[in-house]
Amino acid sequence: QLQLVESGGGLVQPGGSLRLSCAASGFTLDYYSVAWFRQAPGKEREGVSCISSVGRKTNYADSVKGRFTIDRDNAKNTLYLQMNSLKPEDTAVYYCWTVVAARTYWGQGTQVTVSP
């Protein structure tokens, strides 16, 4: 059974850092493009960053460029999102996402709260 499980969220002060993890099971993460999304209270879910399967090409939302870094560890079959210089507006539930055999998969999400 294909599954994505996020972890690493928490409460952090502005300017702080967190690293989110998304452990994949049931498929080989490296074969597929994967992405991070987030959803703040009262707002629509938005794309944060993605990494391609071939060439590991990365893309970032303008709001996180220069602060967030997406990467994956093939040996651990895990996707990461390193978040630095966090701002209160980064507060949201963060989800990892992929599409395998034309079916979309989401993790359960991990809460990130940036507050003094």
N, C-alpha and C positions, 0 to 999 in steps of 0.2 A: 504494500500500500504506500502510495506516494504521500509524503508529509513534509511540511516546513514548520520548524519550531524556532521562534525568536526568543532571545534573552538579552540581558544586559541593560535594560532600561532602568530608570530610577529618578531620583530627585537630585538636581545639581544646581549650583549657583551660576548666575550669568558669568560667562568667561571660562567656565569649566569644560571638561571633556567627558565623553562616554564612548564606549565601543559596543555597538550592537552586534549580535551574532544571529545567524539563521542557519540552523542545522538541517540539512536535507537528508531524507531517507527514502528508499524505494526507487531512486534514480540517481544517475551520476550528474552532479551539478555542473561540471565542467562542459558538458555537452550542450547546454542550453543557456540562452540569455536570461539573466535574472535581474531583478530590480528591487529597490526600496521605495515604498510609498508611505505617506503619513496622512493622518486625518486629525485635525484640531477640532475642538468642540464647536458645533454649529457651522462647520465648514465642510466642503466637499473633500474627498480623498484626492491627494495630489502626488504626482511623481517627484521623487527626490533625486534618485540616481539609478543608473543602470550600467550593466557590464555585459558585453557581448560574449558569445561562446567562442567565436573565432577572433583571434588577435587581441582579445581582452580590451576592446575599445570601450571607453567609459564616457558617460554623459552626466551632467549635473544640472539641476534647476539653478537658475540665476541666484536665487536667494541663499544657496548653500555653497556656491563655487568659492574655492579657496579655503573653505572651512571643513568640509566633509570629504572623506575619501572612501570609495568603495573598493573592495578587494575580495578574493576568495582563496581558500586553502583547499586544493584538490585532495590532498592526503586526508584531510578531515571532512571533506565534502560539506564545507561550511562557507557561507557568505558573511562578509563583515561590512559594517559601516562605522568608520572612525569619525567621530563628531567632535570638533574642536571649536573654541571660541563661541560656545553656545549662547543663544539669546532667548529671552522669554518667548519670542514668537516661534521658536522651534518646538515649543510644547505641543505634543500630539501623541497619538498612538502610532507607532511605526510598524509597518507590515512588509514582509518580503513576498515576492511574487514571481511566478514563472508560468510558462505555457509548455506543456508536454503533450505531444500527440493531439494537438488542437484543443486541449482542455486546460483551463486556467486554474491555478492553485495559489491559495493565499495561506500565510501563516495566521496564527491566532492574534498576533500583535503584541507589542511590548510598549508600556507607557513611559514616555520621557517627559519630565516636568522640569522646566528651568525657572527657578524662582529664588529671590534673595533669602 
